[in-house]
Amino acid sequence: MPVSRPLFRTSVPKRRGECRVDLHCHSRYSMESDHWILRQAGVGESSTDSETIYRNARERGMSYVTITDHNTIDGCLTLAHHDDCFISEEVTTYFPEGDVKLHVLALGITEQQHPEIQALRQNVYELVAYLKQQEILYVLAHPLTGVGGELTPAHIERLMLLFPIWEVHNGSTLERENALARRLAEQCTTEKLEELSVKHGLEPMHGGHITFTAGSDDHAGFDIASACTVTADTGSIAGFLSEVKSGRSQIEGTHGSTFKLAHTMLGLLAHGADQGEGGKGAGLLGQARAGRKWMGLVSLAVGSDSAAGVLKKVMADRELRKAILPLIRNGHAGDAGGDEFHNQLFSLVNAAWTSGMRTTFSDLSEITIFNFIENLDMIGRLVALQILLLPHSLASNYHSRQRHFLRRLSSQMLPDVPTAEGPWPRVALFTDTVDQVNGVTSILGCLDEYCAAEELPLEIIACGDGGSGQGNADGTDGRIIRFPAVTSLNLPDFGDLDMNVPPVLDVVRYCEEQQFDIIHAATPGPLGLVAFMISRILQVPFVSSFHTDVPRCVGRLTDDKLNEEAAWTYTRWFHQRCDLTFVPSAWSSRDLASHGLDQRKMAVLHQGIDSDRFSPVFRSAEWRRRLGGETESNGAGPAKKILLFVGRISTEKDLRFLADCYLELAAKREDIHLAMVGDGPLRAELEELLGDSATFTGWLQGEDLAAAFASADIFVFPSSVDTSGQVVLEAQSSGLPAVVCSEGGARENIEPGKTGFTARSRSVSEFSQRIESLLDDEGLRRAMLRAAIKLATARSWERIFASQFAVYADLVNWWQLDTDSRSTGSIETSAAPAGSLFEAFATIERERSAKYTEDTDSLPLRSPR
């Protein structure tokens, strides 16, 4: 069997006159796994053969080799024929106070000492006393890693008394954890030990100075010798151990990462896949170290049962081929770096998942209530594919919980050390609709501008064409981070809507790197689901927005109550998992509560308006003509009042009802004209129905939209499903009184009788009467015009978004106080926050402004452009 070359070289080459040893490494004899998923799968803690460890360690520059399996020396004994190996083990021991588990490295022991160590390991005090009495070199492994029970400052102080040597450079733990462990160890002085000895009634086991070691803590064979302890070359194992015990050593190497931990779990889970593999494909992939371990997972993704079939599909799929070829080449190249190797493994898993998702969605027919059974095989495959994401998700979750623990421990034990945290929480806001024209997109654009102006740490995460997926904001998109869609599912019954599936692992990786404090889902689509998953992975609050009444929209679009109830089931499921839901109106809050959601976990945050962008000063004679009306000054005919609607031209907006109202009015009076700004699936039908009696402009933006608003006379908004109706505010800010439906959230954007009127849903007579009262009473319309401007201009986006960030800050503070004590426990949806916490931000009071007090006649008409 040929000797394979190493996958990477250590970061610092061996120098003449030095001795380098990886003091923490596991073989297949280490069967005690701390990972629940591995225990459930019946998988041991390591799958690496002892001889492989020896060969790789020596090839990677290690002077001597040892194996530190959990509570066994069997792996070391298989290397007894090598004179450059020594016996060690990693001992699992416990604090009797609270049953907190620890790991201790016992290095350079004899076969006779092993059973004696095991007999004493249930009590850390007895174990340490024995190791000291036997003059055994013992090291506290990964001091801050929670391996069972949560360490407290009192435990850390006892560890300072018990252990003269700490492993502060562990190759499988994050650099942040290693750095904090070292900083805490450096706090230990003779005076500190005396103080702690009195405090805990415990005699110190050393003189007051803690020294350090390093080891890879490798479990899967990927990172052997990636971290090591370095001393002067004494020419013997005994001399090396003596140097380490005397503190004359240095530490070198790489730190841990989510990639390393995930690939360790994935490699161990897939270990069985390389048993009995045959054929040309297995042989080729087997040239890459641990390549066959990934065979079963790639097979799952590309839908093949044999190794040869996998190879064929891999070579046919561009992304899989691009991901796996570097891994194959690494079987022949010894100069690849450790990070590069893990990047390639990540790329392989990511490409396999992406390929599987695309293949499955391309085979998946349209899902409805009636053909669901026909798609069960494809749906089952979609579920199975998500197993590929599990190791990276679990690894990210573990490191996130560790970060919370380290932050808390640092604040308790090193309160004077400054942190890099800013005054405001870092927010990732996910949206499925960033490229669509709708109210949500408009709000997010205003939020983006506000955060940029105020330098607030919020990023908008989107999925769609043109994204690099690298986490670098495109300068033209402000703070929008775009990830390319893996695939998309078209929903023709819902306005030909495309639902983009994001590259989940890339999004998880980016959010973990950014260490967001809050995950906010603006929409409940695929990105909203990914946002929920990431919030639980990162162990941070999950916030949602109820911008769109999806259930009622589904009911209107499909004319099917069963579909509407199914949508309510999903809506309840989604928002019940949120720690807080922003709703744009009190009506929405009550409506959600009536459908089973907890109103205490909602905050009413009314929408705002940019009164500089939407203003009567944009009134234009040219735009009045373009909207189908005639100005009062051109003398071309009787003046017509323009009834304006702005929004998506779709069934759920009740626009057939609006057409009925307008036709009834137009049949008896000649002084009105309907203008509809927007587009949608109902436009063609309405154009045919209304003919020349109405004007359809399509979508308008910028000054064109502002001019259209300001140049009309009355705003009509019949929708009963809108949760707020942003366009109602825009209309009022532009000087238009509004007639809106009495159901839904839009009615909260007017003051009935002062800035507009409400009418019962689908009541043609009542809606028409409200419009006519404004048409026939010019004094009333002018009074409402002035009041509408005052109401709208009081709703500034600055004030709305300031309140939103205040809620964010309070939510993070509450979350840390309430959940930090559970940071090492299972992931659960948090309990509802105390009602008083968010009451201050539950509603935005309407202030009055005197910004515009002019009469309609004094408002300027812009010249034609």
N, C-alpha and C positions, 0 to 999 in steps of 0.2 A: 504493500500500500504506500503510495507516494506521500511524502510529508508536505502538507499544504503550507503555503506561506501566510504570514500574519495579515490580518485585515487592516491593521494600522500600526504605525510606529508611535511610541510614547512621545509626548510633546517635547521632552528634553532628553537628548541622547546621553547614554552613559559616558561618564568622564573617567579618565585614568585615576586610579587610586580611590575610587568610591565603591560602595556596596549598595545595591538597590534591591528591595524586596517588597512585593505586594503582600501586605500582612492581613488581607481580608479577602478570601475567595472561597467559593462553594463548588462542590462536586455533586454528582448524582446520589451520593450517599447522604446528602443533607435532605432529609425527608420532612422536616417540620416546617410547613409553610405558614406564614402569617397572613397570606392573602386568602380571603374567604372563597373567591371564585376558583382558586387553584385547589383548595381543600374539597370543594363540592365536586370538582372534576376528577378528584382522586389523583392529582398531579403533585409530585414532590416539589421541593423548593429549587431544585437545580436538575439539569439533565446532562451536565458536562462530565465526560469521562476524566478520570484522574490523570491519565497519561496525556490527554489533550491539554489539560491545564499546565502540566509540567512543560510540555513541548512549547506551547504558546508563550508561557512566562519566560522561558529561557531565550526564545527567539526575539522577544520584545525587550531584552536587556536586563532581565532580573538575574541577580547573582545567586540567590538561593530561592527555593520554592517551598511554600507551605500551603496547606488547605485548612480552612476554618469552618468545617461543617458544624451544623447545630447538634451539639450534645453527642457527637460521635467522632471517632478518629479512624474509622474504617477507610475513608478515602486516603488519608495520610499513609496508612499501613500498606496500601497497594504501591506506594512509591518508596518503600523501605530499601529497595535495591539501588536507589540513587543516593550517592553520598552527599549531594548538595540539597537534600530535603530535610525538613525537621517537622516534628509532630505538633499540631496545634488544634484547637477547637473553639467554636463560639458557644459559650455557655449561656443558657437561658436561666435567669435567676429573678428573684422577686423581692420587692420591699414588703415586709410583713404588714406594714401600715397601708392598708388600702389595696393590697394585692396588685401593685404596679409592676409590670414586667420590664426587665432590663436585659441587654445582651453584653456579655463580657468576653473579650478575647483572652484566652489562656495560651501563651505562645511558648514553644520549646519545651513542652511537657514530655513525660515518659508514659509508656503504656500502663505502668503501675499507678500513676497519679490520676489517670482518667476516671476509673471507677470511684475513687475517693472524692474527686471533684463533683461527680454526678450525685453522690450521696449527700452533698452539702448544698447543692444549688438552689434549693427551695427558699433559702434565706440568704440575702445578699451579704448581711453582716458576717455570718458564719463562713460563707464562701470566701470573702475577701480576707478574713483572718487566716484561713488555711493557705491561700495563695501567697500571702505575705510571709507566713511561717516557713513555707516550702521554697521561698525565694524564687517564685515563678514570675516571669514577666507577664503582667496582666494589664489590660487596656479597656477602658470604657468605650464600647463601640457606639458609633452614631449617637452621641449623648442626648440629643433632643428629638430623636425619632420616636413617635408613639407606637410601641409594639404591643401594648396591652395596658389599658388604664392611662389616664392623662397625668403627665408630670406637672407638678406644681413648683413654685419657687422653693418651698420647703424641701421637696425631693432634690432639686438641683443643688441646694446648699449641702445636703447630706452627701451627694455625689462628690462635691468639692472636698469633703472630709475623707471620703473613702478611696478615691482614685487619684494616684499621682500622675497618670498618663491618660489622656483623652484622644480618641480618634476624631480630630477636628477637620479632617479632609477625607470624607467618604465619597467614593466615586459614584455612588448611586443616589446621593441626596443633593438637594439643591445648594448652590453656592451660598444663598442667603442663610440657609440652615447651618452650613458649615461655618460661615463667618460669625454667626451669633454664638455658636458653641465655643469658638475660639475666644471671642470677646468676653464671654462669661468666665471661661477658664483663666483668662488673663487678669480677671478681677481678684483672683485668689493670691493672697500674700500671707506671710506668717501671722500678721496682725488680724487679717480677715479670718484665718483658720481658728485662732484663739477665740474670737468673737462667736464664730459658728459653733465651736465645741461647747461653749457655755450655753448657747441658745438651744442646742439639740441634745445636750448631754451625751455627746459622742466623741470619743477620742480620735484625733486625726491620724490617718495611716501614713502620712508623709510630712515633710518638713515645711511645706508652704508654697511650693512652686510646681505648677502643673505643666508637663511637657506634652509633645504631640506626636501622633503617628498618622499615616495615611494608608488606605487600601482601597481596592476597586469595589469590593463588595459585589463582585460579579456572580450572577446566578445562571446565566444562559450561555456563557462562553463567548459573548460578543465583546466584552470590555476588560478582559484579563490584562492586568498590568497597566491599566489606564490611570491608576493612582498608586503611588508607592512611597515607602519610607527609605530615606537615604542616609547612610553614615559613611565614615571613613572605612576603607578596606582594611580590616584587621586580619584577614586570611582565614577566618573560621566562622562557623555559625555561632559558636559560643561568644566569640568576640563581637559579632554583630549584635546579638541579643544584649550583651553587656553595654554596648554603646547606646542602644535605645533606652535601656533601663536607667542609664545615667543622664539621659536627656541630651546626649550629643548626637542629635539626628535632625534631619530636615524633611519636609514633606513636599511632594510634587505631584503633578498630574491634573486630570480634568475632573470636573464636578458632575453631579447627576443632572438629569433632565427628564421631562415628561416622555420624550422619545425613548430614552434608555429604559425607564420603568415599563412603558407600554410594550416595548419590544421584548423585554424579559418575560412579561406575562404571556404575550402572544407566542413567543418561541416555546415556552413551556406547555402552553395549551395545544400547540400544533406539533408537539414532539412525536406523537404517535403517527403523524402523517408520513414520517420518513421510515417507518418500519415496513419492510416488505415491498417498498416501491420498486418497480422494475421498468424496463423499457428504455428506449433511447432518450425520452424526455427526462426521466429521472436521472439518468446518468449525466446528462448535460447540466441540468440544474444542480445536481449534486456536486459539480465542480465548484460552485459557490459555497462558501462556508454557510452552513445552516440553510442553504437554498431549499432543500426538500422539506424543511419544516414549514415552509409557507405554501407548499403544494396544495394541501387540502383546502386552504383558505382561498387561493386563487381559483381552484376548481369550483368552489362554492360560488364564486362571483361570476365566472364565465360559463358556468353550467356544463361542466364536463366531468366525467367519472374517472377518466384514466389520465395518467401522466402524459402520455403521448398526445391525448386530446387537448390537455391544458396547453402544452407547448405549441400546438397548432394554432389554438385560439390566441395565445399570447403573441405569437409572431404576426397574426393577422390584425391585431388591435394595436393601433399606433401608440396609445397611451401606455398600455401594458408593456409593449415592446420597449418603449423608451424607459420605463421604470425598471424593468428586470435585467436589461442588458448590462448596465453598470454593475449590478450585483454579480452577474456571471463573470464579468471581467475581473472583479475583485478576487475571484478564486485564483487568479494568476498574477495579481499585482500586489506587492507588499508595501506600497508607499501611500495607500489611501488613508486619509485621516479618520479618526473615530467618529467625529461629527458627520463627516461625509458618508460614512457607512450607514449611520442611523438615518440620515436624510434619504438615502436610497431605499432603506427598508420602509420608511414612511411613504415614500413615493410609490412603492410597490403596492402597499395596502390601499393607499388612496386611489391609485389607478385601477386596482381590482374592483373596489367599491364603485367607482365612477363607471367603469365599463359594465358592471352588472346592473347598475341602475338604468343606464341608457338602454341596454338590451331589453331589460324587463319592461320599461315604459314603452318601448317601441312595439312590444308584443301585447301590451295591455290595451284592451279595447275600452271604450267609454264605459265608466262605471255608473250604474244607476241602481235603484232599488230592485229592478227586475232582472238585471244580468249579473248581479253581484256573485251568485253561485258559479257562473261561468268563469269568473276571474279568480276563483279561490287559489288555483295553483300559482298564478302570477303574484297574487297578494301574499301568499305564503313565502314565495321566493323573496319578495321585498322585505318581509320581516326577517327572514334568515340572513339576508345581506347585512342587516344592521349589526349582526354579531361581529363583523369586521371592525366596527366602530368602538366596540365595548372596551378593549384594552386601553386605547388612547383616552377614552372618556373616564375610565376608572383611574388611570394614572393622573389625569388632569384634576380630577376630583380630590384624590389623595393629596396632591401637592397644594391645592387650594386650601384644604383644611389645615395643612401644615402652615401655610402662610398666615392664616388667621391665628393659629396657636402661637406662632413665632412673634407676631405683632403684639399679642396680648402679653406674652412672656417678657418681651423686650420692654414694654411699658411698665411692667411690674418690677423688673430687676434692674433695668437701666433707664430710669425715668429721665435722666439728664441728657441722654443721647438723642440728638434731633432726628426726626424722620423726614422722608421725602414727600410725605402726604401733603396735599394742598388744602386750601380752605373749603373747596367744593368737591363733592364726589365725582369720580370719573364715570360717565354714563355712556353706554352703548345702546342706541335706539335702532331697533330693527323694523324695517318696513318692506312689504311686498309690492308697494305701489309707487315707488319713487319715479318711475318713468311714465306713469299714467296721469291724465289730466283729471284731477278730482280735488275735493276739499282737503283730504289728508295730505296730498302732495303740497298743496298751497300752504298749509299750516307748517309742514316740515321745512319748507323753504324759508318761511319767516323765522322759525326757530334756528335754523342754520345761520341766518344773517345775525340774529341776536347774539348767539353764542360766539360768533366770530368777533363781533364788536365788543363784547364784554370779556372776551378771552376765557370763556367757560369750557371746561373739559367734556364736551359731548361730541360723539361721532355717530353718524348715521350709517348703519350697515344695510347694504342693498344687494340685490342679486339681479344681474341682467347683462346684456351685451355691452362690450367695451371695457369690462373690468379686468384688471390684471390679477386680482386675487392675492396680491402681495402685501396688502395692508397699507399701501401708500396712496394717500388721497390725490385724486386728479385735481389739479389746480382749478379747472373749470367747474368742478363740482363742489367746491368748498370743502366741507368736512365729510362728504359722502365717500364711504369706502365701498367700492363695488367688487363683488366676486362674480366670476362668470358662472352662468347657470350650467349645472350638470346635464339637466334635461328639463323639459317643461310638459305640463299636461294641459291640454286645451279643454275648456268647459264651454261648449257652444250654447248650452241652455242658459248660461249666465253672462250674456252679452259678449260671447266669444272671448272669454277671459282666459289668459294664459297664466298658469301657476308655475313659477320657476322653482326648481329644486336646487338648493345651494350646495356647494362642496363642503359638506359638514365638517370634515376633519380640518380643512384649511381655516374655516371660520372658528372652530374651537381653538386651534393653535394660535390664531391671531388674538382672540379675546383673552386667552391665558397670558400671552406675552404682554398685552396692554394692562392686565390686572384691573379691569373695570370694577367699580364698586356697586354699580346698579345695572341691571339688564332690563330694558324697556321695550316691549313689543307694541308697536303702533298698530299692527294688523295681526289677525289670528291665522294667517295662511302658513305656508311652509316655513318661511323665515320666523314667524311667530313661534312655531313649534320648536325650531332650532334655538330660538332665544330662551324658551323655557328650559330646554335641556341644558344649555350653557349656564343658566343661572343656578341650576342645581349642581352642575359640575364645579362651578367656581364658588359655590356656597355664598351667593350674594342675593339681595332682594330682587324679586321679579315683579316688575310693574307692567301694566297693560293700559291701553287706551280703548275705550268703546266709542270709536268714531262712527262706525257704520252699523246700522241695525241689520246685520246679516240675515237673521231668521226671517224677518218680514220681507226683506228684499228677495230672498229665495222663494218665499210664498207667493209674492207678486209676480216674479219672473216665470215661475213654473206653474202657477195657478194650482198648487197642490199643497194641501194642509199637512200631508204626511211628510213632504220634504221640509216644510217649515218647522215641524216639530223635531225632525232629525237635526236641523240646524240649531234649534234651541238646545238640544241635548249636547251638541258639541260646544256651543257657546257657554253653557253652564260648566262643562268639564274644563274648558280653557280658563275661564275667569275665576273658578274656584281655586285654581292653583296659583293665583296671583296674590302677592302680599298686599298689593294696592292696585285699584283700577281707577284711572282718571275717566270721568264721564263729563261730557260738555254741557249737560243740562240737568237740572233737578228732576225733570220728567224722566230722563234716561235712568237716573239712579232709582227712582221709584219703580220704573218698569222692570229693571233687572231684578230688583228685590221681589217683585211680584212673581218672577219666574224662578225663585229659589236661591238667589245669590245674596250674600251677606252685605247689607248696606253699610255696615260699620267699616268695611274694607274698601269703600269708595270715597273719592274726593271729587266734588264738582269743581271743574275748572273751565269756566266759560271761555269761549273763543274770543280772540281779539281782532283788532282792525288797524291797519296802517292808514290813518286819516290823511296823510300826505299823498298816498298812492290812489286812494279813492276819495274824491272831493268834487263838489259842485263846480269848481273852477275848470274842470275838464269838459264842461257842457259845450257842445259844438253844433252849429247849424248844419254843417256837412254830415255829421253823424246822425242828426235827426232825419235827414233825407235818406241816408243809407239804411236806417232802421225802418223806413217805410212811412214816416210821418212827414207832415209839411209844417214848416216853421210859421209862427204867427206873423212874421215880418215880410215874407216874400209875396204875399197877396195872390198866390197861385190857386187858392181854393180854400175851402173851410179848414180851419185848424183841426188837426187830429191829435188826440192824446195817445201816447205810446205806452202800451202795456208790455212790460218786459219780463221775460223769464231767462235765467242764466243757470246752466247746469247740464248734467248728462241727460240726453233725450232718450229716456228708457221707460219701460213699463212701470217700474216701481215708483217713479216720480209722480204717478197719477196724472200724466199729461193728456191722456185721452179724456179724462174728466175736465181738464182745463180747456181742451178744444171744444167740448160740449158747451161749457160756460161762455166761451168767446163767441161761438157761432150763434148762441141765443142772444147775446148782446148785439152782435153785428147785424142781426136780422132786424133790429128795431132802431138802430142809430148808426150814423155815418161818421161819427167823430172819433173813432177808435181804430187802432191798428196794433196787432200783436207781433212782437219781435222775439225770436227765440235764439239765444246765443248758446252754442254748444253743439254736441254731436252725440250720436248713439244709435242703437239698433231700431228705434222707433221713428227716426227722422223721416225716412222715406214715406212711411204710412201717413204721418201728419202732414207732410208737404202735399201729398195727394188729396188728403181730406180738406185742408184749409186753402189750398190754391194760392191765388194772388192776394188773398186777404191777410196773409201773414208773411213775415220775412224771416228767413233762416240764414244766419251768418256763419255757422260753423264755430269752431273754437276761436276765441280771441284772447290775446295776452297783452300785458303791459299797458301802454297808453291807449291802445285801441279798446281794450276792455274797460278801462276807466272812463273813456269818452262815451262808450255805449251805455254804461250805467248812468252817467251824469246827464246824458241827452234824452233819457226817457222821462216818463211822468209818474207812472205807478208800477211798483214791482209786484208780481203775482207769483206765489209759491205754493202750489197745492199739495206738495208731498207730505204724507203723514208718517213716513218711515225715517226721515232725516233726524239724527240725534241732536243736531244743533242748527244747521243751515247757515254756513259761513256766508253764503251769498246774500242772505237777508241783511247781515251787518254791512256788507260792502255796498248794498243798495242804499241803506239808510245813511251811511257815511257820504254817499254821493248825492244825497238830497231827495231820495224817493221814499214816500210812505209805502208801506207794504201791506198786502192782504195775504195772510198765510192760513194754513190749516190749524184748527184748534187742537189737533192731536199731534204728538211728536215734540221734538225739542226746539224746533224753529220758533215756536210761539214765545219762547223766553227771550228771544232777541228783539222783541217789540214790547211796547207798553200799549195794550189794547185801548183804543179810544184816544190815545195821545200821539203815537207814532205810526199807527196803522190799525188794521182790524184783523180779527180771527173769524173763521167760518168753519162750520162743521165739515168733517171729511166727506167728500163726494156729494155735498148738497149743492146742486147747481143753482137753485134759487137763492140760497143764502150767500154763496160766493159771489154771484152776479150782483146781488143787492149791495154788498160791501164795496165792490168796484164802482158801482154807479153812484154811491154816496160820495165818493171822492171825485168822480167825474163831474158831478152836478153842483158841488159846493167848493168853489175855488178858494174861499176863505179857509175852510176846513183843511183843504189840501196843503195850503201854504203854512198853516199853523203846524200841521203834522210834519211837513218838510223840515221846519226849524227844529222841532222837538226830536225828530229822527237823527238829525246831524249831531245834536247834543248827546243823545244817548250813545250813538256809535263811537263818537270821538272819546268818550270816557273809557272805552274798552281798549286801551292801548296794549299792544303786544308786549311792550316792555314790562308792564305791570303783571300781565298774565304769566310771562315766562319767569319773572323774578319769583313769583309765588310758587311756580312749578319747581324751581331749584331749591326753594326753601323747604318744600315737601320732600324732595330728594334727600336733603341734608338731615332732616328729622328722621326720615325712614332709615337711613344708614345708621344713625346714632341709636335708634331703637333696636335695629337688627343686631348690632354688635353687643348691646347690653343684654339682649334676650337670648341670643343664640351662640355667643362665643363659648359659653360653658358647655355647649353641645357640639363643639366644632369637631370632635373626634367620633361622634356618634353617627347614626344613620341619617340619611337625607330625608327630611320630612318637610311638608309645606308648613310654614310658620303659622302660629296662631294669629288671630286678628289683632292688630295694634289697638291700644287703648283709644276709645272714641275721642277723648279730649286732645289726643296728639295731633290729629289732622283737622279738627274742627275749625281752627284758625284759618285754614286754607281751603275749607270745604266750599266756600262761595266767594266770588269776587264781587264786592259791592259796586253798584252802578253809581259812578260819580257824574255830576253834571259839568258841562264845559260850555264856555261862551265863545268857543273858537269861531263858530259861524252864527251870526245873528241877522245876516242880511235877508231881506225879503227876496222872493224868487225873482222879481223883476229887476233887482239890482245885481243879480249874478251875471257875470260876463259870458257872452257867447264867443267861443273860439272861432277864429277864421278857418275856412276850409284848408285842409292840408293837402 
